[in-house]
């Protein structure tokens, strides 16, 4: 069953399975076919997101457990809805206390002799054969001297206690003196700063509290997926969203195993993967899935509403304000290098040790030094431009993977001295599986190298470089490229046509739990591409008015981010609250790692940021100036906001609506985007619209567009889920139009406005037309009827900047 539309719900202690069940009538009225649930298995206590699973055999007890989930399933079925759930195959939590993860607890107690030792990707070859638990606030000797570590025999088994942390004791060591006991465990307690350099288990990115699991082992796959597969077989779930498959040893093999496990009556469950496609990268065609979770669509849809003519003036303005003229690619290189050499040092070290062993034992490779191998690995990781090159040990590397690594090698060679070029070539050959084929360590290197590329991309670009460069912050989005400024109608039609042909049931999205700004904040910011002169003038005025709040410590780039954020999040009630803005800025500045970091906060710098932000929000003269600019740009922002949502809902793929975003949602990155949603107010608005009330504001307009578009998709599933896509000719580039359904007799035509500022400056729609296919067409938003043939765009878009024309029988 392919959904016609999904609605994302964040399951957590504050929004339980029963809370989700209460929303079923509203979701059915909205027009989706499936509720899309964030991870539902038991996570670490208090988890707000669920990606830190501790028990695969239970549903989230803090969300109500199995009984509440069964009530949710019954409610969804009663309203004609299904469910899709998030699956986290790559990692589990290292919780506090550790005993909350039974498999991890067993391995910590029994080491490689534990029946669960095969679950975790641990390097047991380290000198003390111990899993590094880097949780101490100071070095182990200081902790022991201070008496902060103690043996507790009061429970079922003796345990070591360190404040909230509890660890098992290796059998037979409980009677040793404490210092010896600590030294004899299958884990090594260490200062938290040790982790980045000596961690010996694979983790999720650079998060020590998320340990990778080896789902490539069939027994581990079965154990970690048993409950989820049971829910699929019972019909409680109809689809799965796979979190970060690039972190797995064998993404293709995992998806094939999942497809086989969910097969029923000749077809498998609908599965989409959280895969970030960089640039023109394509999803591997041999993956058994319906497509991605939609970051590729997000970038193209948002680009349609950007004016490429704004790129150069915004670049000049940013350089003038910040005295920062370095291109973005240079900032990316710098950030990725920092991540490779510091945050992911342990992962790089493990790669180098593999290489050193392979080369030492092969007489033909023996003269490549450890230092040379290290330098080559670093430069290759920095130069790789995708999350992964898909190479499977024992198979000839596909041409696409060879091209990715050859291109990276070309770049790496320019950064290495000539005497390292031969070593680099060896590393590339090993990464592509073209050397030392008989050495099992070579196969391990193939896999581990690919598993390291993703964290370098994510931590280097999305979690560092994106917080250092703010020409237009709406482009600094997951899977995006801030240097790609705009998508032409022709480019969008080509992209959408390819989705319809190759991945018709993929997911599309504009907001997720991971996006750095909600779709509506990005839409607001996108109009700056058409207001470049006005934006420059406004910034100059605001900066002058706010001079008294600015201290010398404040970095100009951070100030630019603050102004863009205040503008982008300005709502109907005025500016963002101080607590939300300050929480966001704390995250943004620490992720940038320029002046302050999570591990070494700079109190003086953070105080300067806080003084400026709170000063701006408390200055009536400044706020009045910002409000005037918001009002002046509001008509263009309305067009962009409604139009991009409309395109996402009607283009090829299964559209997802992130919780609450069916009306205007001006959220920032997590946790701001997990704020409570007022469903009562949304339901009242929808009831009033359904009763015939005209939209009262932009919230109503967006809700009208979302609900009517979803209902049309639900009523005509064959035209959308797997249906054809064809561009509809228009006489102006300010309109984007396409048809869905059979090319000869389409069922629906979508028409939207783009770049409304230039449209207005050129005199509006005037006599511009588009050509409707033959037939009679009813607009789903106002019930107006139009005949096929040449139609004035002004007549179609008189009330809203979008029109959804549905063929009359």
VOVEXSE-895915 format. One record per residue (C-alpha): residue in one letter; x negated, y, z negated. Coordinates in pm, whole numbers, plus 50000, padded with zeros to 5 digits. Layout:
VOVEXSE-895915
   code    east   north      up
      a       X       Y       Z
...
//
This chain:
VOVEXSE-895915
   code    east   north      up
      x   50000   50000   50000
      x   49849   50330   50111
      x   49968   50626   49900
      x   50135   50917   50076
      x   50004   51152   49809
      x   49846   51125   49464
      x   49853   51339   49151
      x   49548   51332   48926
      x   49611   51294   48552
      x   49330   51317   48296
      x   49401   51046   48039
      x   49253   51131   47697
      x   49357   51143   47331
      x   49537   51474   47394
      x   49719   51335   47701
      x   49812   50973   47647
      x   49973   50704   47862
      x   50308   50802   47706
      x   50249   51166   47795
      x   50182   51056   48151
      x   50501   50847   48147
      x   50698   51156   48051
      x   50573   51324   48368
      x   50706   51053   48602
      x   51034   51230   48688
      x   50845   51549   48771
      x   50586   51369   48987
      x   50864   51196   49180
      x   51038   51529   49236
      x   50709   51688   49343
      x   50679   51432   49621
      x   50372   51221   49542
      x   50383   50845   49571
      x   50120   50759   49309
      x   49987   50885   48979
      x   49608   50889   48992
      x   49469   50809   48646
      x   49123   50892   48517
      x   48939   50591   48364
      x   49183   50392   48152
      x   48952   50140   47980
      x   48841   50188   47619
      x   48580   50469   47606
      x   48364   50605   47327
      x   48577   50741   47043
      x   48713   51086   47115
      x   48614   51080   47480
      x   48783   51356   47680
      x   48702   51203   48019
      x   48681   50824   47992
      x   48366   50769   48198
      x   48186   50641   47889
      x   48345   50295   47870
      x   48256   50079   47570
      x   48500   49789   47612
      x   48614   49654   47949
      x   48863   49417   47787
      x   49090   49686   47641
      x   49283   49985   47767
      x   49207   50315   47597
      x   49337   50274   47239
      x   49336   50649   47177
      x   49570   50687   47476
      x   49807   50426   47336
      x   49648   50101   47451
      x   49817   49828   47654
      x   50165   49881   47511
      x   50169   50248   47609
      x   50021   50169   47949
      x   50299   49916   48009
      x   50553   50186   47925
      x   50382   50416   48175
      x   50395   50147   48445
      x   50765   50089   48380
      x   50841   50460   48401
      x   50648   50500   48724
      x   50829   50205   48880
      x   51164   50338   48765
      x   51096   50657   48962
      x   50962   50486   49271
      x   50599   50564   49193
      x   50280   50360   49184
      x   49945   50411   49015
      x   49581   50442   49115
      x   49304   50427   48855
      x   48941   50528   48825
      x   48686   50245   48797
      x   48341   50304   48647
      x   48121   50015   48764
      x   47783   50185   48730
      x   47740   50242   48358
      x   47870   50204   48003
      x   47835   50421   47697
      x   47556   50402   47444
      x   47793   50518   47169
      x   47746   50644   46817
      x   47766   50412   46636
      x   47618   50160   46882
      x   47831   49874   46745
      x   48131   50019   46932
      x   47978   49862   47243
      x   47971   49492   47158
      x   47752   49387   47450
      x   47495   49656   47381
      x   47498   49571   47010
      x   47422   49208   47092
      x   47127   49305   47313
      x   46988   49543   47052
      x   47004   49264   46793
      x   46888   48968   47003
      x   46689   49127   47284
      x   46637   48923   47602
      x   46787   48623   47422
      x   47130   48787   47404
      x   47399   48636   47628
      x   47456   48993   47748
      x   47093   49072   47830
      x   47170   49035   48202
      x   47429   49313   48179
      x   47170   49585   48138
      x   46889   49700   48365
      x   46615   49693   48102
      x   46242   49677   48164
      x   46136   49418   47907
      x   45774   49436   48026
      x   45694   49746   47818
      x   45423   49684   47557
      x   45658   49650   47260
      x   45934   49475   47461
      x   46190   49706   47308
      x   46478   49917   47439
      x   46403   50283   47378
      x   46666   50443   47155
      x   46563   50808   47162
      x   46803   50943   46900
      x   46579   51080   46625
      x   46562   51447   46543
      x   46189   51425   46480
      x   45911   51174   46536
      x   45952   50829   46384
      x   45671   50877   46134
      x   45834   51196   46006
      x   46174   51025   45985
      x   46028   50742   45778
      x   45838   50981   45553
      x   46153   51186   45495
      x   46353   50877   45399
      x   46611   50946   45669
      x   46620   50584   45784
      x   46761   50315   45557
      x   46858   49947   45553
      x   47223   49887   45463
      x   47321   49536   45350
      x   47674   49620   45240
      x   47859   49493   45547
      x   47889   49172   45745
      x   47531   49204   45862
      x   47236   49421   45764
      x   47205   49741   45967
      x   46968   50031   46000
      x   47129   50371   45939
      x   47016   50708   46064
      x   47285   50964   45983
      x   47579   50872   46214
      x   47372   50620   46406
      x   47391   50252   46312
      x   47172   49978   46460
      x   47163   49599   46415
      x   46871   49421   46256
      x   46688   49147   46442
      x   46754   48818   46260
      x   46464   48721   46038
      x   46330   49075   45992
      x   46572   49203   45729
      x   46339   49132   45436
      x   46035   49308   45580
      x   45915   49641   45442
      x   46107   49918   45621
      x   45813   50037   45830
      x   45744   49682   45954
      x   46113   49611   45999
      x   46152   49914   46226
      x   45856   49802   46430
      x   45989   49446   46482
      x   46326   49529   46641
      x   46432   49471   47002
      x   46480   49845   47021
      x   46240   50127   46953
      x   46373   50423   46757
      x   46212   50739   46890
      x   46233   51117   46898
      x   46497   51230   47150
      x   46237   51414   47359
      x   46063   51085   47437
      x   46351   50968   47659
      x   46265   51156   47977
      x   45913   51013   47980
      x   45941   50661   47842
      x   46300   50543   47876
      x   46302   50180   47990
      x   46664   50121   48081
      x   46838   50258   48387
      x   47091   50525   48304
      x   47348   50744   48478
      x   47150   51035   48624
      x   46957   51170   48323
      x   47219   51093   48059
      x   47061   50869   47793
      x   47400   50784   47642
      x   47520   50618   47964
      x   47335   50292   48033
      x   47357   50130   48375
      x   47514   49788   48407
      x   47420   49526   48667
      x   47748   49459   48845
      x   47548   49298   49124
      x   47544   48996   48891
      x   47871   48810   48964
      x   47918   48724   48598
      x   47884   49090   48499
      x   48121   49196   48778
      x   48381   48945   48663
      x   48356   49044   48298
      x   48368   49418   48361
      x   48651   49400   48616
      x   48875   49128   48473
      x   49132   49361   48317
      x   49140   49606   48607
      x   49188   49323   48855
      x   49465   49179   48639
      x   49645   49515   48661
      x   49607   49514   49038
      x   49739   49159   49068
      x   50036   49238   48843
      x   50127   49539   49056
      x   50064   49792   48780
      x   49787   49940   48995
      x   49796   49968   49372
      x   49464   50135   49426
      x   49122   50209   49279
      x   48887   50504   49288
      x   48524   50393   49251
      x   48298   50621   49054
      x   47946   50682   49192
      x   47890   50367   49400
      x   47553   50506   49513
      x   47417   50417   49170
      x   47478   50046   49226
      x   47215   49802   49343
      x   47429   49701   49640
      x   47727   49931   49711
      x   47829   49736   50022
      x   47820   49404   49837
      x   48014   49548   49544
      x   48292   49678   49767
      x   48310   49348   49956
      x   48344   49159   49628
      x   48611   49403   49509
      x   48806   49369   49834
      x   48799   48990   49804
      x   48909   49006   49441
      x   49207   49231   49519
      x   49316   49054   49837
      x   49681   48958   49843
      x   49887   48843   50142
      x   49601   48920   50376
      x   49524   49274   50259
      x   49324   49429   49977
      x   49396   49715   49741
      x   49355   50071   49862
      x   49006   50172   49748
      x   48828   50507   49784
      x   48473   50585   49676
      x   48320   50890   49514
      x   48064   50936   49787
      x   47901   51270   49859
      x   47819   51301   50227
      x   47544   51553   50293
      x   47552   51760   50612
      x   47657   51541   50905
      x   47610   51215   50713
      x   47880   50955   50781
      x   48026   50699   50545
      x   47878   50353   50620
      x   48122   50171   50842
      x   48050   49836   50676
      x   48190   49948   50341
      x   48515   49771   50250
      x   48706   50084   50150
      x   48957   50334   50284
      x   48717   50628   50265
      x   48583   50884   50020
      x   48747   51080   49739
      x   48744   51387   49959
      x   48447   51615   49898
      x   48378   51609   50273
      x   48730   51737   50341
      x   48701   51997   50065
      x   48402   52158   50236
      x   48560   52168   50582
      x   48896   52297   50464
      x   48740   52571   50253
      x   48514   52669   50542
      x   48812   52737   50768
      x   48896   53038   50552
      x   48549   53188   50544
      x   48446   53456   50793
      x   48099   53362   50925
      x   48037   53729   50998
      x   48018   53783   50622
      x   47713   53564   50574
      x   47446   53819   50666
      x   47585   54119   50473
      x   47644   53905   50163
      x   47289   53771   50190
      x   47150   54123   50213
      x   47361   54240   49920
      x   47252   53948   49704
      x   46885   54003   49789
      x   46913   54375   49711
      x   47087   54321   49378
      x   46865   54041   49255
      x   46537   54112   49435
      x   46561   53745   49529
      x   46486   53689   49896
      x   46385   53322   49879
      x   46603   53101   50099
      x   46825   52847   49932
      x   46624   52550   50063
      x   46319   52677   49875
      x   46521   52693   49554
      x   46644   52340   49616
      x   46290   52211   49665
      x   46175   52378   49344
      x   46469   52242   49145
      x   46438   51887   49277
      x   46065   51888   49199
      x   46135   51997   48841
      x   46388   51717   48801
      x   46154   51454   48948
      x   45856   51560   48741
      x   46039   51614   48414
      x   46400   51497   48365
      x   46356   51182   48575
      x   45991   51115   48494
      x   46075   50776   48340
      x   46254   50663   48657
      x   45966   50781   48875
      x   45715   50608   48647
      x   45901   50280   48688
      x   45887   50316   49068
      x   45515   50389   49058
      x   45446   50088   48834
      x   45625   49865   49085
      x   45422   50011   49370
      x   45096   49983   49182
      x   45159   49615   49110
      x   45255   49540   49470
      x   44948   49717   49606
      x   44710   49564   49353
      x   44815   49211   49448
      x   44800   49268   49825
      x   44442   49299   49947
      x   44560   49505   50245
      x   44720   49764   50017
      x   44482   49758   49722
      x   44302   50084   49794
      x   44612   50298   49743
      x   44565   50448   49397
      x   44827   50490   49130
      x   44784   50867   49148
      x   44829   50865   49524
      x   45138   50649   49493
      x   45281   50881   49229
      x   45226   51192   49440
      x   45377   51024   49745
      x   45686   50903   49558
      x   45743   51249   49413
      x   45721   51422   49749
      x   45939   51164   49921
      x   46210   51191   49656
      x   46203   51569   49677
      x   46231   51556   50056
      x   46516   51303   50088
      x   46828   51498   50185
      x   47097   51238   50107
      x   47213   51055   49800
      x   47092   50728   49944
      x   46952   50553   50249
      x   47137   50224   50273
      x   46872   49954   50287
      x   46945   49599   50172
      x   46648   49381   50075
      x   46594   49104   50326
      x   46780   49287   50604
      x   46638   49507   50876
      x   46689   49868   50772
      x   46967   50031   50978
      x   46866   50307   51218
      x   47043   50568   51004
      x   46835   50474   50698
      x   46514   50479   50899
      x   46601   50825   51031
      x   46670   50955   50679
      x   46338   50836   50536
      x   46135   50924   50847
      x   46270   51277   50829
      x   46189   51296   50459
      x   45838   51162   50528
      x   45779   51434   50787
      x   45862   51694   50526
      x   45661   51520   50253
      x   45352   51508   50475
      x   45349   51887   50493
      x   45328   51898   50113
      x   45060   51633   50069
      x   44688   51649   50149
      x   44583   51451   50456
      x   44419   51178   50247
      x   44761   51090   50101
      x   44936   51041   50436
      x   44846   50673   50461
      x   44974   50613   50109
      x   45296   50793   50193
      x   45339   50567   50496
      x   45304   50262   50273
      x   45568   50397   50034
      x   45808   50460   50323
      x   45749   50111   50463
      x   45817   49959   50123
      x   46131   50172   50075
      x   46258   50047   50411
      x   46174   49686   50330
      x   45910   49667   50603
      x   45614   49564   50386
      x   45526   49295   50129
      x   45845   49109   50219
      x   45745   48801   50018
      x   45690   48995   49696
      x   46010   49012   49482
      x   45889   49344   49343
      x   45919   49489   49694
      x   46289   49405   49701
      x   46325   49563   49358
      x   46152   49877   49482
      x   46390   49903   49778
      x   46684   49909   49539
      x   46536   50127   49266
      x   46411   50390   49507
      x   46762   50429   49645
      x   46910   50438   49296
      x   46675   50725   49211
      x   46756   50938   49516
      x   47109   51011   49394
      x   47010   51150   49052
      x   46745   51369   49217
      x   47008   51513   49451
      x   47274   51558   49182
      x   47053   51701   48909
      x   46831   51900   49142
      x   47093   52057   49366
      x   47436   52049   49203
      x   47323   52086   48843
      x   47029   52320   48895
      x   46996   52496   49232
      x   47370   52570   49248
      x   47327   52769   48925
      x   47035   52970   49059
      x   47170   53117   49384
      x   47495   53310   49411
      x   47530   53469   49751
      x   47889   53343   49734
      x   47944   53107   49443
      x   48253   52943   49593
      x   48017   52760   49830
      x   47816   52611   49541
      x   48042   52309   49522
      x   47992   51936   49474
      x   47872   51787   49801
      x   47849   52131   49956
      x   47580   52334   50124
      x   47588   52706   50036
      x   47405   52784   50359
      x   47689   52645   50575
      x   47906   52953   50599
      x   48242   52875   50755
      x   48415   52612   50968
      x   48547   52708   51310
      x   48888   52578   51423
      x   48709   52362   51679
      x   48484   52211   51413
      x   48780   52142   51188
      x   48981   51977   51466
      x   48684   51754   51548
      x   48641   51655   51182
      x   49012   51588   51129
      x   49034   51391   51452
      x   48743   51173   51342
      x   48912   51106   51006
      x   49236   51010   51180
      x   49043   50771   51404
      x   48791   50620   51161
      x   48918   50676   50805
      x   49291   50752   50826
      x   49360   50647   50465
      x   49068   50834   50306
      x   49144   51071   50019
      x   49136   51447   50056
      x   49103   51693   49771
      x   49038   52055   49681
      x   49001   52026   49302
      x   48867   51743   49086
      x   48739   51694   48732
      x   48390   51758   48876
      x   48446   52070   49090
      x   48262   52374   48962
      x   48553   52605   49042
      x   48915   52523   49109
      x   49049   52551   49461
      x   49223   52880   49380
      x   48912   53044   49236
      x   48726   52943   49552
      x   49007   53077   49769
      x   48993   53412   49590
      x   48616   53430   49634
      x   48635   53332   50001
      x   48801   53662   50093
      x   48477   53840   50000
      x   48346   53713   50334
      x   48591   53957   50495
      x   48549   54238   50240
      x   48170   54260   50241
      x   48144   54640   50251
      x   48419   54684   49996
      x   48262   54419   49772
      x   47924   54593   49784
      x   48086   54924   49694
      x   48288   54767   49413
      x   47984   54593   49265
      x   47785   54914   49264
      x   48068   55091   49085
      x   48121   54814   48830
      x   47751   54786   48755
      x   47730   55157   48690
      x   48036   55154   48465
      x   47899   54856   48273
      x   47546   54993   48228
      x   47587   55038   47852
      x   47654   54666   47809
      x   47347   54554   48004
      x   47027   54480   47818
      x   46685   54442   47976
      x   46688   54066   47918
      x   46987   54006   48146
      x   46885   53846   48473
      x   47040   54010   48782
      x   47145   53672   48923
      x   47341   53597   48608
      x   47508   53935   48630
      x   47614   53867   48990
      x   47761   53535   48874
      x   47952   53711   48596
      x   48109   53960   48837
      x   48207   53689   49084
      x   48352   53480   48802
      x   48554   53767   48653
      x   48693   53849   48997
      x   48757   53488   49097
      x   48942   53397   48776
      x   49149   53715   48747
      x   49506   53596   48693
      x   49852   53746   48685
      x   49793   53837   48319
      x   49454   53993   48379
      x   49097   53878   48314
      x   48976   53545   48187
      x   48957   53512   47809
      x   48624   53576   47642
      x   48599   53226   47496
      x   48649   53059   47835
      x   48403   53291   48009
      x   48136   53253   47742
      x   48164   52875   47739
      x   48126   52872   48116
      x   47828   53110   48112
      x   47655   52905   47846
      x   47685   52601   48069
      x   47584   52792   48385
      x   47273   52953   48238
      x   47156   52636   48067
      x   47206   52429   48382
      x   47001   52686   48577
      x   46710   52621   48338
      x   46554   52955   48427
      x   46581   53136   48095
      x   46750   52887   47866
      x   46822   52515   47865
      x   47031   52261   47678
      x   46724   52122   47504
      x   46554   52456   47430
      x   46815   52733   47413
      x   46679   53087   47431
      x   46889   53268   47173
      x   46780   53616   47284
      x   46872   53555   47647
      x   47203   53393   47563
      x   47284   53682   47332
      x   47215   53928   47617
      x   47452   53735   47843
      x   47718   53726   47573
      x   47683   54100   47500
      x   47728   54186   47866
      x   48020   53949   47926
      x   48212   54051   47616
      x   48129   54415   47683
      x   48277   54392   48032
      x   48590   54216   47907
      x   48636   54478   47636
      x   48577   54784   47854
      x   48909   54925   47981
      x   48743   55144   48242
      x   48552   54850   48389
      x   48857   54625   48385
      x   49068   54891   48557
      x   48812   54908   48837
      x   48806   54531   48875
      x   49187   54518   48868
      x   49203   54771   49151
      x   48979   54554   49368
      x   49178   54243   49277
      x   49498   54419   49381
      x   49348   54541   49708
      x   49231   54191   49800
      x   49539   54011   49667
      x   49724   53979   50001
      x   49420   53816   50162
      x   49366   53593   49858
      x   49730   53482   49876
      x   49687   53377   50238
      x   49365   53185   50170
      x   49505   53018   49859
      x   49825   52893   50024
      x   49666   52812   50357
      x   49380   52595   50235
      x   49614   52390   50016
      x   49855   52351   50306
      x   49583   52226   50541
      x   49457   51975   50285
      x   49806   51839   50231
      x   49885   51786   50601
      x   49549   51684   50751
      x   49453   51317   50796
      x   49398   51129   50474
      x   49580   51087   50143
      x   49605   51425   49967
      x   49533   51444   49595
      x   49672   51720   49375
      x   49462   51780   49064
      x   49668   51815   48748
      x   49837   52155   48727
      x   49706   52285   49060
      x   50047   52270   49229
      x   50076   52627   49103
      x   49794   52880   49088
      x   49515   52736   48872
      x   49214   52955   48803
      x   48999   52701   48622
      x   48624   52665   48608
      x   48407   52357   48563
      x   48469   52088   48303
      x   48589   52118   48027
      x   48777   52431   48132
      x   48955   52232   48402
      x   49090   51985   48146
      x   49300   52240   47962
      x   49655   52137   47876
      x   49903   52172   48162
      x   50248   52325   48102
      x   50458   52068   48285
      x   50784   52200   48142
      x   50732   52533   48314
      x   50636   52365   48641
      x   50941   52140   48631
      x   51168   52440   48572
      x   51014   52624   48864
      x   51059   52323   49093
      x   51422   52278   48986
      x   51492   52644   49063
      x   51331   52619   49406
      x   51527   52303   49480
      x   51845   52485   49377
      x   51779   52744   49647
      x   51606   53022   49455
      x   51357   53217   49664
      x   50996   53207   49537
      x   50952   53468   49268
      x   50573   53486   49275
      x   50260   53321   49409
      x   50300   53030   49167
      x   50640   52957   49318
      x   50507   52993   49670
      x   50229   52743   49609
      x   50470   52502   49441
      x   50705   52532   49737
      x   50424   52459   49983
      x   50294   52164   49779
      x   50631   52000   49709
      x   50773   52037   50060
      x   50452   51916   50224
      x   50430   51613   49996
      x   50795   51529   50056
      x   50754   51545   50433
      x   50457   51307   50405
      x   50659   51075   50184
      x   50955   51079   50422
      x   50740   51015   50730
      x   50458   50787   50608
      x   50381   50641   50951
      x   50313   50985   51095
      x   50057   51070   50827
      x   49900   50761   50671
      x   49727   50630   50978
      x   49909   50863   51215
      x   49748   51053   51500
      x   49613   51405   51480
      x   49620   51649   51770
      x   49534   52020   51786
      x   49814   52254   51888
      x   49709   52537   52123
      x   49730   52894   51991
      x   49645   53225   52155
      x   49437   53347   51860
      x   49162   53218   51636
      x   49348   53359   51337
      x   49591   53067   51358
      x   49513   52702   51302
      x   49774   52452   51416
      x   49787   52076   51450
      x   50042   51800   51503
      x   50081   51473   51313
      x   50229   51157   51451
      x   50218   51010   51801
      x   50049   51245   52044
      x   50335   51212   52295
      x   50605   51275   52035
      x   50464   51418   51711
      x   50674   51423   51398
      x   50538   51738   51234
      x   50340   52048   51327
      x   50139   52245   51072
      x   50065   52613   51138
      x   49852   52830   50913
      x   49687   53170   50897
      x   49312   53215   50867
      x   49097   53527   50818
      x   49395   53749   50747
      x   49185   54061   50693
      x   49049   54058   51048
      x   49400   53971   51169
      x   49541   54280   51002
      x   49258   54500   51124
      x   49333   54384   51478
      x   49699   54476   51456
      x   49859   54159   51320
      x   50017   53877   51512
      x   50167   54099   51780
      x   50266   53878   52073
      x   50034   53591   51986
      x   50191   53253   52041
      x   50143   52882   51997
      x   50281   52600   52206
      x   50515   52365   52025
      x   50578   52018   52168
      x   50920   51962   52323
      x   51215   51926   52088
      x   51378   52119   51806
      x   51173   52190   51496
      x   51287   52282   51145
      x   51056   52469   50907
      x   51041   52274   50580
      x   50984   52598   50387
      x   51280   52808   50504
      x   51495   52575   50722
      x   51454   52803   51024
      x   51490   52613   51354
      x   51264   52668   51656
      x   51271   52522   52004
      x   50967   52365   52165
      x   50752   52562   52405
      x   50583   52898   52354
      x   50675   53044   52015
      x   50571   53377   51862
      x   50351   53310   51562
      x   50498   53614   51388
      x   50841   53446   51395
      x   50702   53126   51244
      x   50508   53298   50966
      x   50743   53581   50874
      x   50787   53475   50510
      x   50481   53265   50435
      x   50135   53242   50592
      x   50206   52872   50664
      x   50479   52681   50843
      x   50555   52308   50839
      x   50770   52224   51138
      x   50943   51887   51131
      x   51105   51743   51443
      x   51482   51733   51427
      x   51641   51395   51518
//
